Amino acid sequence: MIRAKSLPTFLLLFFWVFNVLAQDFKAEQLKIEKLLNQASTDYNQAKYDKALESSKLALINSFAINDDSYIAQSYNTIGVIYNECSDSKKAIEFYEKALLYAKKTNKDKLFNWIYGNLGSVYYFNQIDVKKGIGYYKKALYYATKIKDTAQINYTKINIASAYFSVNKFDEGNSYIKDIKEEILNKGSNDSKMSMNLLLGIYATYNNQKDAAERYYSVAEKIAQDNKFDSFLINIYENRIHHHKYYEEPQKALLYKTKLDSLSKVVYSQDKLNNIQKEAVQIELDEYKIQLERIEKVNESHTKSLKESKLIVILFIVILIVLLLLLFTLYKNIKLREQANIDLKKANEDLLQAKEMAEEASQLKSQFVSTITHELRTPLYGVIGITNIILDEHKELGNSPHLKSLKFSAKYLLSLVNDILQINKIEEKRIVLENLIFNLTDEITLIKNSVEFIADKNNDKLTLEIDTAIPEFLIGDKLRLSQIIMNLVSNALKFTKNGEVAITADLKKVEDKIYFIEFKIKDTGIGIAKEHQDKVFDKFVQIERKEEDYQGTGLGLSIVSSLVKLFNSEIHLESEENVGTTFSFTIAFEFDEMKSLEIINNIDVDLSSSHLYNILVVEDNKINQVVTKKIIQSSNMTCTIVDDGYAALVAIERESFDLILMDINMPLINGFETTRKIREKGITIPIIALTAFDKEEVTEEAISAGMNDIIVKPFEPSKLFQVIHNQVKNKENAS
């Protein structure tokens, strides 16, 4: 079937601007027009995937300003691209959406474009040529109504092309004979090209071989000069049929070779795959836009929930999270048991067993990372909402339900951190740091944080530090604190009406290395001899006759592993009903010059007279409420947006001192949003707020242009300190 490619009305789409534009949305409209023009340029250069990306962004922005005309134009443009890529079903779907929004505007120009393109998709894809001609005639009606000469000529060319495709040459010729001379003399390049192609087809089937080839050559030159690659493909197809018609196989083969080469470039598989991905994304964007509209309608209703109902819901959430954690632990144990069975059965094939073990380890790491992120996110909301309730309703300060809720949430958070910690240790991903710290301050901080446990159990908690130990040491204070915190908490848990003592003694000095022995001694229930070898194993909880002590059995396992990182070992002395003593020795460096330098550089003035304006980018509604409340409690102001695209719009409209950016968001994540902000030359400090472990995201965060990372849940004081430091750094750099 010989046919001339139809001219999409997409080509003239960008030269018409409505006379009446809403003044408040002028900038947004200009942005949409720029995107549609870019889509036109990419389309003409056969960059269909890029054209589709620009069209999609134009559609999103059109929905944002609720402009039916631009929505119709964007859908029409997307339909043209899909029609060009032979996805007629998608093309018709988008044309019909365009027609739906065009009817809301009742603009004849839009009807002319869309009916013309519907005619092309039905005709050129040979779905229903007769129906396609019907749509073309509707387009011609509207073009005539608005007296648009260019569109009248384009539509007549398309009608003639359709008639030619079904061998109705006389009927087709009747539509172009009156406009032929005008187009050949004064028409645009694309109209001249199409007219010469039609005249070539007409001459071929009227046995005017030489005339036909002259017309084809002119059309081919125009397409090549203007890089009309998709039209050039159509010209090659017609030249192949022409030479076959006149039994010239060599010439037909020549143009077949050209056709194949050009088609591989224009319709590459990568481009088609990208277009399919964009199609899915466009549908998701449409659903998201509709969902946001529904959410805005329902937002006012959700604010009327009673406090009692909220507490019940939070209890249910905590219960679900606890059950999920128990399931996770059970699943992890089962996976390990199954892995051991598989390894025993795989002795005959060691290589395969090794590959299976590596795959299981990778899956486990991914699982632990995912589950800790998914648990930390709701925990941030639970802890934050609980604090908000206590802050806004002082009368609930002594509520046993809220106290239980807050304790359960923090207890669950500690379990999550234990799981993550033991996984890092197993994979040898922990590297000790060398930082200057005050040993007395660190241990005192631990003592103060567990005083409530001591009070609860009526225990006396004492601290004794050897005065020969230097005030400032160099080493990993975080890991040391984790060791002591676990041991002291464990001692208090199993001691009632007794005493727990923390001591630190200097044992020896070698050059600048100070060897310090730490002891945590309690007068608790003790550990039986037969169980003492097991207490440092993972998931081990020694059976108690009198009481049930909660815990995962990970604490002492973590302690043992961390002590080994310091090239040391932990010792246990215990007697039932007498007490238990844990001891270990760690070597720290002391450098007086470094200590003096850090003391002199301590900045004690953390006050700020500035009222910072913060942009919060967060898709989780509960987390939005919590973060906003934390920021406003420090007399700062903030603006909340749901996604990265909204953030890009917000920073163009308003000035912000700092951005708090969630990482895991739909549509566009926090890393990509940050890159787009930096590409604009904007240097606002950006802090990542994430439930992922910091080590997992640090590299990509720095690469994207983020300034710092805070892991949720966090202490408000930590957030305020980071905000203050980043804003000050920005001011100093300016």
C-alpha positions, 0 to 999 in steps of 0.5 A: 500500500503506497501512502504519503506520510500525513503532516501532524498539526503538531508542527504548527502548534507552537506559533499560536498563543492565546490573546487572553492570558491570566497575569498571575500564571504568565511565568508558568505559561511561558515555561509550558510553551518553552517545553512544548517548543522543545518537544517540537524541535526534538520531534523534528529531529527524531529524538522521540524519547526526549520530545516525550520527556518535554511533553510530559513536563509540560503536562504536569505544569499545565495541571499545576496551573489548571489550564485546560488549553495547555493540558489539551495541547500537551496531550495532543503533542504526546499523541503525535509522538506515539503515533510517529512511533507506531503505537496507535493505541496510545496515540488515540488514547492521548488524542481523546484526552486532548479532545476532552479538555479541548471541549472545555475551552471550546476553541476551534483551533484546538479542534482543528489540530486534534481532529487532524491528528486523529485522522492521521492515526486512523489513516496512516496506521491503516486502522480505518482509512475511511474513518481517518478521512472523516476526521480530516474533514472535521479538521478542515471544517474548523480550519475553514471556520477560523480562516487559517490558510496554512491549516487549510492547506495542510489538511487538504494535503492529508486528505489527498494522501489518505485517498491516494492510499486507497487508490482513489487518485482522482478524488485525492487530486481534487483536494490539492489541485487548487493549492498546488501552485501556491504551496510549491511557490510560497509554502513552508519547507514541510508543505513543499516536501509533502506536496512534491511527494504527493505529486510523485505518487500521483505521477507514478500511477499515471505512468509519468515515470520521469516526472515522478522521480523529479518530484521524489528527488525534490521532496528528498532534498527538502527532507535531508536539508531540514533533517526531517528524518521521519518524513525521509523514511516515508519518501524512501518507502515510496521510492522503493514502491516506485522502482518496483512498479517500473521493475527496477530492482537495483534502484529499489534495493538501493533505497531499501538499504537507505531506509533500513539504515535510517530506521535503525537510528530514528526508531532505535530500541533504546528510544522505544524503551524510553518512550514506554517508560515515559508512558507508564510515568505519565499515567502515574503522574496523572493518578498522582495529580488526581489523588492530590486533588482528592486529598485537598478536599478531605484534608479538612475532615482529618483534623477533627480526630479526637485525642483518644482515637489517635492514642488507640491508633498509635497503640495499634501502629506500635503493636503492628510494628512489634509484630513485624519486628518479631516476624523479621527476627523469626524470618532471619533465624529461619533463613540462617537455619535453612542456609546451614542445611543447604551448606551441609548438602552442598559439600560436593559442589563447593563453588556453587555453595560459595556463590549461594552464600554470597547471594544470601549475604547480599539479600540479608544486607538488603533486607536488614537495610530495607526493614530498618528504613521501613521501621524507622520511618513510622517510629519517627512519626510515632515518637514525634506525634507523641511529643506533639500530644504531650506538648499541646495537651499538658493535662495528658502529661501523666497519662500512663497510656502515652508514657507506655506508648513513648517507652514502647517506641523508643524500645523498638527503636533500640531493637532496630539499631541493635539489628543494624549494628550486628549486621554491620559487625558481621559484614566488617563494615565498621571502621574505628574513628580517631577523634579527641574526646573527654572520657569523663564527660562521655561516661557521665553522660551515659550514667545520667541517661540510665539513672531512671532505670536505677531509680526504678529498680532502687539501685545505687549507680556510682562512677569512679575514674582514675585521676591519672587518666588525661582529660582528653584522649584520641579514639572512637568515643562512639563505639566505647559509649556503645560498649559501656551503655550496653553493659551498664543497662544490662547490669541495671536490668538484672539488679534490684535494691543493689549497686552498679559501679562503673570504674576506669583505671589507668593500667600502663602507658607506652609512649603516647598510648594509655591503656585503660581498664574499664569495669562494670560491676553489679550486685545482681542475680549473677550468671550460673557457671554453665551459662557463662560461655553462652552470654556473648552469643547472638540471640541468647537469653539465659532462662530466669526462674523468677522474672521475665527480662525483655531483650533480643539477646544482641546486647552482649554480642554487640559488646564482644564484637566491638571490644574485638575491634579495639584489639581487646577482649572482654572478661566475665566474672559472676556468681549466682545471687552475688553479682557480675563483673565485666572488664576490658582494656582499651588503648587510647592515644594522648596528644597534649598539643592536639588537645590544647588545639581543640580546647582553644577552638571550642565555640561555646556561643551557639545562640542565633538571633536569626529567624530561619525560613526552612523548606521541608521536602517530605511526602509522608503526611505524618512526618510532615506534621512532626518535622513542622512542629519541631521546627516551629518549636524553635521559632523558625518558619517552614514551608512543606512540599510533597515532592521534588518538583514542588520543591523546585517551584517553591525555591523559585517563588520564595527565599529559604535559608535551608532545605530539609530533603527526604530521600525516598520519595516517589516521582523524583527522589531527594538525590535527583531533586538536589542535583536539579537545584544545584544545576540551577546554581542555587547554593542553599544548604541542603540537609538530608532527612532519611531513615536509611543508615547514614553510611549507606547514603553518604557517598551519593548524598555528597555527590548530589550536592547535599551538605549534611545528613540526619537520620530519623528519628533524631533529637531536635537539639541535633537538628537545630545544631546542624541547621545553625552550623550550615546556615552560618557556613553559608553566610561565612562563605558569602 
